[in-house]
Amino acid sequence: MSVTWRVLDTPSDVAQAAAEAFVTAAGAATADGGRFHAALPGGRTPLPSFALLAEPPLRDRVAWDRVELFWADERAVGPDDPQSNYRAARDAWLAHVPELDETHVHRMMADTADLAVGADHYESVLRREVPANADGIPVFDLIWLGMGADGHTASLCPNEVSLAVTDRLVVPTWPAGYPTSRLTLTYPVLNAAREVVFAVTGADKAATVAAIRSGADLPAGRVRAARTTWLLDAAAAGEAAGSPA
């Protein structure tokens, strides 16, 4: 298990590094004819990365016919709702990659009347589509995450019961202070991944980043995959742009 912290100057630099990390992981997974299984983040931070992946040269470096895409979490809205993580990725990126088979894009069904049904459905999708380890946990090649100023990642939020779940892959959550309920992957899935990449930008995250680096028990800090990389802009790292990483 390794944790790497990379400090880049600007949010644009973080977006580029995250997009390149996706391309690199995809290349490694598909080099010998294998398939690439990746879980995508929500929120606004990844949108510039999505735009980069939608265009050459990065788009042309991925064997899209061997890519399987999933999500780390989703809001309890329909796929065309402006708040949908799936819609954000579709509009900024996936709709611009005709080589990507729509049947390889596995959105979370978070718009079911009963979120528990949606969680059960996505768990069955993961078990069917993603190769598992000896413990029966699906192993993603890459899980791409963000982090909120409160330290949440995916939809694993502070003080929520979902933080303690170890016997489910996907659970509903109703985080206090958030406008919608959610579905989220759980720690067993996040920590089984071959690689996790966090992309975090903004000065509002600096105190939380510093706390996690100091060992504070916050949700994002509990992610410990085989290889975990944090991509921070200077503001999130609490540094001036241009400072040594």
PyRosetta script that sets phi, psi and omega in degrees:
from pyrosetta import init, pose_from_sequence

init()
pose = pose_from_sequence("MSVTWRVLDTPSDVAQAAAEAFVTAAGAATADGGRFHAALPGGRTPLPSFALLAEPPLRDRVAWDRVELFWADERAVGPDDPQSNYRAARDAWLAHVPELDETHVHRMMADTADLAVGADHYESVLRREVPANADGIPVFDLIWLGMGADGHTASLCPNEVSLAVTDRLVVPTWPAGYPTSRLTLTYPVLNAAREVVFAVTGADKAATVAAIRSGADLPAGRVRAARTTWLLDAAAAGEAAGSPA")
pose.set_psi(1, 127.9)
pose.set_omega(1, 179.5)
pose.set_phi(2, -134.1)
pose.set_psi(2, 145.1)
pose.set_omega(2, 176.2)
pose.set_phi(3, -124.0)
pose.set_psi(3, 125.6)
pose.set_omega(3, -179.8)
pose.set_phi(4, -120.2)
pose.set_psi(4, 136.1)
pose.set_omega(4, 177.4)
pose.set_phi(5, -113.0)
pose.set_psi(5, 120.6)
pose.set_omega(5, 176.9)
pose.set_phi(6, -116.2)
pose.set_psi(6, 125.4)
pose.set_omega(6, 178.3)
pose.set_phi(7, -106.5)
pose.set_psi(7, 121.9)
pose.set_omega(7, 179.4)
pose.set_phi(8, -115.8)
pose.set_psi(8, 159.9)
pose.set_omega(8, -171.8)
pose.set_phi(9, -66.2)
pose.set_psi(9, -50.9)
pose.set_omega(9, -166.9)
pose.set_phi(10, -127.0)
pose.set_psi(10, 164.6)
pose.set_omega(10, 172.6)
pose.set_phi(11, -57.6)
pose.set_psi(11, -34.5)
pose.set_omega(11, 178.0)
pose.set_phi(12, -63.3)
pose.set_psi(12, -38.0)
pose.set_omega(12, 177.3)
pose.set_phi(13, -65.4)
pose.set_psi(13, -39.7)
pose.set_omega(13, 177.2)
pose.set_phi(14, -64.4)
pose.set_psi(14, -43.0)
pose.set_omega(14, 178.6)
pose.set_phi(15, -59.4)
pose.set_psi(15, -43.3)
pose.set_omega(15, 179.2)
pose.set_phi(16, -64.5)
pose.set_psi(16, -44.6)
pose.set_omega(16, -178.3)
pose.set_phi(17, -65.2)
pose.set_psi(17, -39.1)
pose.set_omega(17, 179.2)
pose.set_phi(18, -66.8)
pose.set_psi(18, -42.6)
pose.set_omega(18, 178.5)
pose.set_phi(19, -63.4)
pose.set_psi(19, -41.1)
pose.set_omega(19, 178.8)
pose.set_phi(20, -67.1)
pose.set_psi(20, -34.7)
pose.set_omega(20, 176.9)
pose.set_phi(21, -63.2)
pose.set_psi(21, -39.3)
pose.set_omega(21, 176.1)
pose.set_phi(22, -61.1)
pose.set_psi(22, -48.0)
pose.set_omega(22, -178.3)
pose.set_phi(23, -62.5)
pose.set_psi(23, -42.9)
pose.set_omega(23, -179.9)
pose.set_phi(24, -63.3)
pose.set_psi(24, -45.6)
pose.set_omega(24, 179.6)
pose.set_phi(25, -64.4)
pose.set_psi(25, -39.3)
pose.set_omega(25, 177.8)
pose.set_phi(26, -63.1)
pose.set_psi(26, -42.6)
pose.set_omega(26, 179.2)
pose.set_phi(27, -62.4)
pose.set_psi(27, -41.3)
pose.set_omega(27, 179.3)
pose.set_phi(28, -65.0)
pose.set_psi(28, -40.4)
pose.set_omega(28, -176.2)
pose.set_phi(29, -72.6)
pose.set_psi(29, -31.0)
pose.set_omega(29, -174.6)
pose.set_phi(30, -102.5)
pose.set_psi(30, 1.5)
pose.set_omega(30, -174.0)
pose.set_phi(31, -57.6)
pose.set_psi(31, -36.9)
pose.set_omega(31, -177.9)
pose.set_phi(32, -108.5)
pose.set_psi(32, 29.2)
pose.set_omega(32, 178.6)
pose.set_phi(33, 86.1)
pose.set_psi(33, 8.2)
pose.set_omega(33, 179.1)
pose.set_phi(34, -78.7)
pose.set_psi(34, -178.7)
pose.set_omega(34, 178.6)
pose.set_phi(35, -109.9)
pose.set_psi(35, 151.1)
pose.set_omega(35, -179.0)
pose.set_phi(36, -107.7)
pose.set_psi(36, 120.2)
pose.set_omega(36, -179.9)
pose.set_phi(37, -111.3)
pose.set_psi(37, 117.2)
pose.set_omega(37, -177.2)
pose.set_phi(38, -132.5)
pose.set_psi(38, 143.0)
pose.set_omega(38, 173.8)
pose.set_phi(39, -108.9)
pose.set_psi(39, 134.3)
pose.set_omega(39, -172.5)
pose.set_phi(40, -102.4)
pose.set_psi(40, 155.2)
pose.set_omega(40, 178.2)
pose.set_phi(41, -89.3)
pose.set_psi(41, 169.3)
pose.set_omega(41, 171.6)
pose.set_phi(42, -111.1)
pose.set_psi(42, -167.3)
pose.set_omega(42, 178.8)
pose.set_phi(43, 83.7)
pose.set_psi(43, -173.6)
pose.set_omega(43, -175.8)
pose.set_phi(44, -89.3)
pose.set_psi(44, -27.9)
pose.set_omega(44, -173.3)
pose.set_phi(45, -56.2)
pose.set_psi(45, -41.1)
pose.set_omega(45, -176.6)
pose.set_phi(46, -78.5)
pose.set_psi(46, -6.8)
pose.set_omega(46, -174.0)
pose.set_phi(47, -58.1)
pose.set_psi(47, -43.5)
pose.set_omega(47, 176.4)
pose.set_phi(48, -62.7)
pose.set_psi(48, -34.2)
pose.set_omega(48, 175.7)
pose.set_phi(49, -65.6)
pose.set_psi(49, -43.0)
pose.set_omega(49, 178.5)
pose.set_phi(50, -58.2)
pose.set_psi(50, -42.7)
pose.set_omega(50, 179.7)
pose.set_phi(51, -62.6)
pose.set_psi(51, -37.7)
pose.set_omega(51, 178.1)
pose.set_phi(52, -65.4)
pose.set_psi(52, -38.7)
pose.set_omega(52, -179.2)
pose.set_phi(53, -73.4)
pose.set_psi(53, -15.8)
pose.set_omega(53, 180.0)
pose.set_phi(54, -82.0)
pose.set_psi(54, -10.7)
pose.set_omega(54, -173.1)
pose.set_phi(55, -128.4)
pose.set_psi(55, 157.0)
pose.set_omega(55, 169.4)
pose.set_phi(56, -61.7)
pose.set_psi(56, 152.0)
pose.set_omega(56, 6.1)
pose.set_phi(57, -88.7)
pose.set_psi(57, -15.5)
pose.set_omega(57, -174.2)
pose.set_phi(58, -66.2)
pose.set_psi(58, -40.1)
pose.set_omega(58, -179.3)
pose.set_phi(59, -57.2)
pose.set_psi(59, -35.9)
pose.set_omega(59, -175.0)
pose.set_phi(60, -77.9)
pose.set_psi(60, -5.4)
pose.set_omega(60, -178.6)
pose.set_phi(61, -97.8)
pose.set_psi(61, 4.6)
pose.set_omega(61, -176.1)
pose.set_phi(62, -114.8)
pose.set_psi(62, 133.9)
pose.set_omega(62, 174.1)
pose.set_phi(63, -82.0)
pose.set_psi(63, 82.1)
pose.set_omega(63, -170.0)
pose.set_phi(64, -62.8)
pose.set_psi(64, -25.8)
pose.set_omega(64, 179.8)
pose.set_phi(65, -69.7)
pose.set_psi(65, -10.2)
pose.set_omega(65, 179.0)
pose.set_phi(66, -116.6)
pose.set_psi(66, 21.3)
pose.set_omega(66, -179.2)
pose.set_phi(67, -104.4)
pose.set_psi(67, 133.5)
pose.set_omega(67, 174.3)
pose.set_phi(68, -121.9)
pose.set_psi(68, 121.0)
pose.set_omega(68, -174.9)
pose.set_phi(69, -111.6)
pose.set_psi(69, 140.4)
pose.set_omega(69, -179.7)
pose.set_phi(70, -135.3)
pose.set_psi(70, -178.1)
pose.set_omega(70, 177.6)
pose.set_phi(71, -126.7)
pose.set_psi(71, 147.6)
pose.set_omega(71, 176.6)
pose.set_phi(72, -77.4)
pose.set_psi(72, -29.9)
pose.set_omega(72, 177.1)
pose.set_phi(73, -162.2)
pose.set_psi(73, 167.3)
pose.set_omega(73, 178.8)
pose.set_phi(74, -154.0)
pose.set_psi(74, 145.7)
pose.set_omega(74, 174.5)
pose.set_phi(75, -78.8)
pose.set_psi(75, 155.3)
pose.set_omega(75, -177.4)
pose.set_phi(76, -80.6)
pose.set_psi(76, 67.1)
pose.set_omega(76, 179.4)
pose.set_phi(77, -137.9)
pose.set_psi(77, 166.1)
pose.set_omega(77, 178.4)
pose.set_phi(78, -73.4)
pose.set_psi(78, 165.9)
pose.set_omega(78, -174.9)
pose.set_phi(79, -67.7)
pose.set_psi(79, -14.3)
pose.set_omega(79, 178.7)
pose.set_phi(80, -105.3)
pose.set_psi(80, 3.3)
pose.set_omega(80, 179.3)
pose.set_phi(81, -71.7)
pose.set_psi(81, 141.0)
pose.set_omega(81, 179.2)
pose.set_phi(82, -58.3)
pose.set_psi(82, -22.1)
pose.set_omega(82, 179.6)
pose.set_phi(83, -86.2)
pose.set_psi(83, -5.8)
pose.set_omega(83, -174.5)
pose.set_phi(84, -70.7)
pose.set_psi(84, 127.8)
pose.set_omega(84, 174.5)
pose.set_phi(85, -64.3)
pose.set_psi(85, -38.3)
pose.set_omega(85, 176.7)
pose.set_phi(86, -60.1)
pose.set_psi(86, -47.9)
pose.set_omega(86, -178.9)
pose.set_phi(87, -60.8)
pose.set_psi(87, -40.5)
pose.set_omega(87, -179.0)
pose.set_phi(88, -59.6)
pose.set_psi(88, -45.7)
pose.set_omega(88, 179.0)
pose.set_phi(89, -68.4)
pose.set_psi(89, -40.3)
pose.set_omega(89, 180.0)
pose.set_phi(90, -61.1)
pose.set_psi(90, -48.5)
pose.set_omega(90, -174.4)
pose.set_phi(91, -71.2)
pose.set_psi(91, -38.4)
pose.set_omega(91, -176.3)
pose.set_phi(92, -82.9)
pose.set_psi(92, -20.8)
pose.set_omega(92, -167.4)
pose.set_phi(93, -142.9)
pose.set_psi(93, -64.7)
pose.set_omega(93, -165.1)
pose.set_phi(94, -64.3)
pose.set_psi(94, -34.7)
pose.set_omega(94, 179.4)
pose.set_phi(95, -67.6)
pose.set_psi(95, -13.2)
pose.set_omega(95, -178.5)
pose.set_phi(96, -100.4)
pose.set_psi(96, 8.8)
pose.set_omega(96, -179.0)
pose.set_phi(97, -122.3)
pose.set_psi(97, 83.8)
pose.set_omega(97, -176.4)
pose.set_phi(98, -63.8)
pose.set_psi(98, -20.2)
pose.set_omega(98, 179.6)
pose.set_phi(99, -71.8)
pose.set_psi(99, -15.3)
pose.set_omega(99, -178.9)
pose.set_phi(100, -84.0)
pose.set_psi(100, 118.5)
pose.set_omega(100, 179.7)
pose.set_phi(101, -69.4)
pose.set_psi(101, 127.7)
pose.set_omega(101, -178.5)
pose.set_phi(102, -60.1)
pose.set_psi(102, -28.1)
pose.set_omega(102, -179.9)
pose.set_phi(103, -73.5)
pose.set_psi(103, -8.3)
pose.set_omega(103, 176.7)
pose.set_phi(104, -97.2)
pose.set_psi(104, 6.2)
pose.set_omega(104, 177.8)
pose.set_phi(105, -108.4)
pose.set_psi(105, 110.0)
pose.set_omega(105, -170.1)
pose.set_phi(106, -109.1)
pose.set_psi(106, 90.2)
pose.set_omega(106, -178.9)
pose.set_phi(107, -76.8)
pose.set_psi(107, 153.0)
pose.set_omega(107, 173.6)
pose.set_phi(108, -75.8)
pose.set_psi(108, 131.5)
pose.set_omega(108, 178.9)
pose.set_phi(109, -85.1)
pose.set_psi(109, 70.3)
pose.set_omega(109, -176.7)
pose.set_phi(110, -88.0)
pose.set_psi(110, 2.2)
pose.set_omega(110, -179.2)
pose.set_phi(111, -100.4)
pose.set_psi(111, 17.5)
pose.set_omega(111, 175.1)
pose.set_phi(112, -73.9)
pose.set_psi(112, 152.0)
pose.set_omega(112, 179.9)
pose.set_phi(113, -60.5)
pose.set_psi(113, -35.1)
pose.set_omega(113, 177.9)
pose.set_phi(114, -114.0)
pose.set_psi(114, 112.3)
pose.set_omega(114, -177.1)
pose.set_phi(115, -61.5)
pose.set_psi(115, -29.2)
pose.set_omega(115, 178.2)
pose.set_phi(116, -62.7)
pose.set_psi(116, -34.2)
pose.set_omega(116, 176.6)
pose.set_phi(117, -66.7)
pose.set_psi(117, -41.8)
pose.set_omega(117, 177.1)
pose.set_phi(118, -62.7)
pose.set_psi(118, -39.5)
pose.set_omega(118, 178.1)
pose.set_phi(119, -64.5)
pose.set_psi(119, -44.2)
pose.set_omega(119, 178.7)
pose.set_phi(120, -61.8)
pose.set_psi(120, -41.6)
pose.set_omega(120, -179.8)
pose.set_phi(121, -61.7)
pose.set_psi(121, -46.4)
pose.set_omega(121, -176.4)
pose.set_phi(122, -70.0)
pose.set_psi(122, -33.9)
pose.set_omega(122, 175.5)
pose.set_phi(123, -60.8)
pose.set_psi(123, -40.7)
pose.set_omega(123, 178.7)
pose.set_phi(124, -67.0)
pose.set_psi(124, -35.0)
pose.set_omega(124, 176.3)
pose.set_phi(125, -63.5)
pose.set_psi(125, -46.2)
pose.set_omega(125, 179.9)
pose.set_phi(126, -61.3)
pose.set_psi(126, -44.0)
pose.set_omega(126, -178.0)
pose.set_phi(127, -66.5)
pose.set_psi(127, -31.0)
pose.set_omega(127, -180.0)
pose.set_phi(128, -80.3)
pose.set_psi(128, -35.7)
pose.set_omega(128, -167.7)
pose.set_phi(129, -103.3)
pose.set_psi(129, -22.7)
pose.set_omega(129, -173.3)
pose.set_phi(130, -112.4)
pose.set_psi(130, 125.8)
pose.set_omega(130, 179.2)
pose.set_phi(131, -57.9)
pose.set_psi(131, 143.5)
pose.set_omega(131, -174.6)
pose.set_phi(132, -107.1)
pose.set_psi(132, 159.4)
pose.set_omega(132, 174.3)
pose.set_phi(133, -87.7)
pose.set_psi(133, -174.0)
pose.set_omega(133, -176.5)
pose.set_phi(134, -63.9)
pose.set_psi(134, -22.0)
pose.set_omega(134, 178.3)
pose.set_phi(135, -89.6)
pose.set_psi(135, 2.7)
pose.set_omega(135, 179.4)
pose.set_phi(136, 82.2)
pose.set_psi(136, 13.7)
pose.set_omega(136, 179.9)
pose.set_phi(137, -94.5)
pose.set_psi(137, 128.4)
pose.set_omega(137, 176.8)
pose.set_phi(138, -58.3)
pose.set_psi(138, 137.1)
pose.set_omega(138, -177.1)
pose.set_phi(139, -112.4)
pose.set_psi(139, 106.4)
pose.set_omega(139, 175.8)
pose.set_phi(140, -77.9)
pose.set_psi(140, 145.5)
pose.set_omega(140, 172.0)
pose.set_phi(141, -69.8)
pose.set_psi(141, -35.8)
pose.set_omega(141, 179.7)
pose.set_phi(142, -147.9)
pose.set_psi(142, 132.0)
pose.set_omega(142, 165.9)
pose.set_phi(143, -118.1)
pose.set_psi(143, 121.1)
pose.set_omega(143, -175.8)
pose.set_phi(144, -103.2)
pose.set_psi(144, 123.6)
pose.set_omega(144, -173.9)
pose.set_phi(145, -128.4)
pose.set_psi(145, 160.2)
pose.set_omega(145, 167.3)
pose.set_phi(146, -117.0)
pose.set_psi(146, -172.5)
pose.set_omega(146, 177.2)
pose.set_phi(147, -148.8)
pose.set_psi(147, 137.2)
pose.set_omega(147, 174.9)
pose.set_phi(148, -86.6)
pose.set_psi(148, 166.6)
pose.set_omega(148, -179.6)
pose.set_phi(149, -62.3)
pose.set_psi(149, -22.4)
pose.set_omega(149, 177.7)
pose.set_phi(150, -86.6)
pose.set_psi(150, -0.2)
pose.set_omega(150, 179.2)
pose.set_phi(151, 92.3)
pose.set_psi(151, 4.4)
pose.set_omega(151, 179.0)
pose.set_phi(152, -75.4)
pose.set_psi(152, 152.9)
pose.set_omega(152, 172.3)
pose.set_phi(153, -141.0)
pose.set_psi(153, 151.9)
pose.set_omega(153, -163.5)
pose.set_phi(154, 49.0)
pose.set_psi(154, -129.5)
pose.set_omega(154, 169.9)
pose.set_phi(155, -119.8)
pose.set_psi(155, 37.9)
pose.set_omega(155, 171.8)
pose.set_phi(156, -92.1)
pose.set_psi(156, 101.4)
pose.set_omega(156, -170.1)
pose.set_phi(157, -108.8)
pose.set_psi(157, 155.0)
pose.set_omega(157, -179.2)
pose.set_phi(158, -54.2)
pose.set_psi(158, 138.9)
pose.set_omega(158, 173.3)
pose.set_phi(159, 67.8)
pose.set_psi(159, 15.6)
pose.set_omega(159, 178.5)
pose.set_phi(160, -95.4)
pose.set_psi(160, 149.3)
pose.set_omega(160, -178.9)
pose.set_phi(161, -65.1)
pose.set_psi(161, -23.0)
pose.set_omega(161, -179.0)
pose.set_phi(162, -61.8)
pose.set_psi(162, -22.0)
pose.set_omega(162, -179.1)
pose.set_phi(163, -64.9)
pose.set_psi(163, -25.5)
pose.set_omega(163, -174.6)
pose.set_phi(164, -98.1)
pose.set_psi(164, 1.4)
pose.set_omega(164, -175.6)
pose.set_phi(165, -75.0)
pose.set_psi(165, 126.6)
pose.set_omega(165, 178.4)
pose.set_phi(166, -125.0)
pose.set_psi(166, -7.4)
pose.set_omega(166, -174.9)
pose.set_phi(167, -111.0)
pose.set_psi(167, 10.6)
pose.set_omega(167, 177.7)
pose.set_phi(168, -134.1)
pose.set_psi(168, 151.7)
pose.set_omega(168, 177.5)
pose.set_phi(169, -90.3)
pose.set_psi(169, -31.2)
pose.set_omega(169, -176.4)
pose.set_phi(170, -138.8)
pose.set_psi(170, 135.2)
pose.set_omega(170, 179.1)
pose.set_phi(171, -137.8)
pose.set_psi(171, 153.6)
pose.set_omega(171, 168.8)
pose.set_phi(172, -76.6)
pose.set_psi(172, 152.2)
pose.set_omega(172, 174.6)
pose.set_phi(173, -146.9)
pose.set_psi(173, 147.1)
pose.set_omega(173, -178.8)
pose.set_phi(174, -125.5)
pose.set_psi(174, 71.4)
pose.set_omega(174, -172.6)
pose.set_phi(175, -64.8)
pose.set_psi(175, 133.2)
pose.set_omega(175, 179.8)
pose.set_phi(176, -62.5)
pose.set_psi(176, 136.0)
pose.set_omega(176, 176.5)
pose.set_phi(177, 85.8)
pose.set_psi(177, -1.9)
pose.set_omega(177, 178.0)
pose.set_phi(178, -102.7)
pose.set_psi(178, 148.4)
pose.set_omega(178, -172.8)
pose.set_phi(179, -75.0)
pose.set_psi(179, -18.7)
pose.set_omega(179, -178.5)
pose.set_phi(180, -135.7)
pose.set_psi(180, 154.7)
pose.set_omega(180, 168.4)
pose.set_phi(181, -75.5)
pose.set_psi(181, 169.1)
pose.set_omega(181, -171.1)
pose.set_phi(182, -143.2)
pose.set_psi(182, 166.7)
pose.set_omega(182, 159.1)
pose.set_phi(183, -112.0)
pose.set_psi(183, 145.6)
pose.set_omega(183, -179.9)
pose.set_phi(184, -145.9)
pose.set_psi(184, 146.9)
pose.set_omega(184, 165.8)
pose.set_phi(185, -67.1)
pose.set_psi(185, 155.4)
pose.set_omega(185, -179.4)
pose.set_phi(186, -104.4)
pose.set_psi(186, 171.7)
pose.set_omega(186, -178.7)
pose.set_phi(187, -59.2)
pose.set_psi(187, -37.5)
pose.set_omega(187, 178.2)
pose.set_phi(188, -55.1)
pose.set_psi(188, -37.3)
pose.set_omega(188, 178.5)
pose.set_phi(189, -74.3)
pose.set_psi(189, -47.5)
pose.set_omega(189, -178.3)
pose.set_phi(190, -58.6)
pose.set_psi(190, -43.1)
pose.set_omega(190, -174.4)
pose.set_phi(191, -81.5)
pose.set_psi(191, -10.7)
pose.set_omega(191, 175.9)
pose.set_phi(192, -86.2)
pose.set_psi(192, -10.8)
pose.set_omega(192, -175.9)
pose.set_phi(193, -64.1)
pose.set_psi(193, 149.3)
pose.set_omega(193, 174.3)
pose.set_phi(194, -66.2)
pose.set_psi(194, -34.7)
pose.set_omega(194, -178.9)
pose.set_phi(195, -149.9)
pose.set_psi(195, 137.5)
pose.set_omega(195, 170.6)
pose.set_phi(196, -120.3)
pose.set_psi(196, 133.1)
pose.set_omega(196, 175.5)
pose.set_phi(197, -121.0)
pose.set_psi(197, 121.1)
pose.set_omega(197, 171.1)
pose.set_phi(198, -94.5)
pose.set_psi(198, 135.7)
pose.set_omega(198, 170.7)
pose.set_phi(199, -119.6)
pose.set_psi(199, 115.0)
pose.set_omega(199, -171.3)
pose.set_phi(200, -132.7)
pose.set_psi(200, 126.7)
pose.set_omega(200, -179.8)
pose.set_phi(201, -134.7)
pose.set_psi(201, 154.6)
pose.set_omega(201, 172.6)
pose.set_phi(202, 105.6)
pose.set_psi(202, 141.0)
pose.set_omega(202, -178.6)
pose.set_phi(203, -65.2)
pose.set_psi(203, -23.6)
pose.set_omega(203, 179.3)
pose.set_phi(204, -68.0)
pose.set_psi(204, -12.9)
pose.set_omega(204, 178.5)
pose.set_phi(205, -96.6)
pose.set_psi(205, -8.2)
pose.set_omega(205, -169.8)
pose.set_phi(206, -60.1)
pose.set_psi(206, -45.3)
pose.set_omega(206, -178.3)
pose.set_phi(207, -64.6)
pose.set_psi(207, -38.0)
pose.set_omega(207, 179.8)
pose.set_phi(208, -69.2)
pose.set_psi(208, -42.7)
pose.set_omega(208, 176.4)
pose.set_phi(209, -58.4)
pose.set_psi(209, -46.1)
pose.set_omega(209, -179.8)
pose.set_phi(210, -61.4)
pose.set_psi(210, -39.9)
pose.set_omega(210, 180.0)
pose.set_phi(211, -64.6)
pose.set_psi(211, -43.5)
pose.set_omega(211, 179.8)
pose.set_phi(212, -64.9)
pose.set_psi(212, -41.6)
pose.set_omega(212, 179.5)
pose.set_phi(213, -64.9)
pose.set_psi(213, -23.0)
pose.set_omega(213, 178.8)
pose.set_phi(214, -91.9)
pose.set_psi(214, 0.6)
pose.set_omega(214, 175.8)
pose.set_phi(215, 99.8)
pose.set_psi(215, 9.9)
pose.set_omega(215, 179.6)
pose.set_phi(216, -63.6)
pose.set_psi(216, 144.4)
pose.set_omega(216, -177.8)
pose.set_phi(217, -87.4)
pose.set_psi(217, 81.4)
pose.set_omega(217, 176.7)
pose.set_phi(218, -114.5)
pose.set_psi(218, 154.6)
pose.set_omega(218, -173.0)
pose.set_phi(219, -51.4)
pose.set_psi(219, -46.8)
pose.set_omega(219, -178.1)
pose.set_phi(220, -64.7)
pose.set_psi(220, -32.1)
pose.set_omega(220, -179.2)
pose.set_phi(221, -71.4)
pose.set_psi(221, -12.6)
pose.set_omega(221, 178.2)
pose.set_phi(222, -83.8)
pose.set_psi(222, -6.2)
pose.set_omega(222, 178.8)
pose.set_phi(223, -79.2)
pose.set_psi(223, 118.7)
pose.set_omega(223, -177.6)
pose.set_phi(224, -138.6)
pose.set_psi(224, 77.0)
pose.set_omega(224, 177.4)
pose.set_phi(225, -80.4)
pose.set_psi(225, 176.8)
pose.set_omega(225, 178.4)
pose.set_phi(226, -55.7)
pose.set_psi(226, -39.0)
pose.set_omega(226, 174.4)
pose.set_phi(227, -138.2)
pose.set_psi(227, 120.7)
pose.set_omega(227, 179.9)
pose.set_phi(228, -121.7)
pose.set_psi(228, 124.2)
pose.set_omega(228, -179.8)
pose.set_phi(229, -120.0)
pose.set_psi(229, 129.2)
pose.set_omega(229, 174.7)
pose.set_phi(230, -103.2)
pose.set_psi(230, 121.2)
pose.set_omega(230, 174.4)
pose.set_phi(231, -103.7)
pose.set_psi(231, 113.4)
pose.set_omega(231, -176.0)
pose.set_phi(232, -119.0)
pose.set_psi(232, 140.3)
pose.set_omega(232, 166.1)
pose.set_phi(233, -82.4)
pose.set_psi(233, 169.2)
pose.set_omega(233, -174.5)
pose.set_phi(234, -59.1)
pose.set_psi(234, -37.2)
pose.set_omega(234, -178.8)
pose.set_phi(235, -65.5)
pose.set_psi(235, -44.0)
pose.set_omega(235, 179.0)
pose.set_phi(236, -66.7)
pose.set_psi(236, -29.9)
pose.set_omega(236, 178.7)
pose.set_phi(237, -82.3)
pose.set_psi(237, -5.5)
pose.set_omega(237, -178.7)
pose.set_phi(238, 73.6)
pose.set_psi(238, 28.7)
pose.set_omega(238, -178.6)
pose.set_phi(239, -121.7)
pose.set_psi(239, 160.8)
pose.set_omega(239, 171.9)
pose.set_phi(240, -78.3)
pose.set_psi(240, 143.4)
pose.set_omega(240, 177.4)
pose.set_phi(241, -56.2)
pose.set_psi(241, 136.4)
pose.set_omega(241, 180.0)
pose.set_phi(242, 93.2)
pose.set_psi(242, -5.6)
pose.set_omega(242, 177.5)
pose.set_phi(243, -71.8)
pose.set_psi(243, 152.6)
pose.set_omega(243, 179.1)
pose.set_phi(244, -62.1)
pose.set_psi(244, 142.6)
pose.set_omega(244, 178.6)
pose.set_phi(245, -71.5)
pose.dump_pdb("model.pdb")
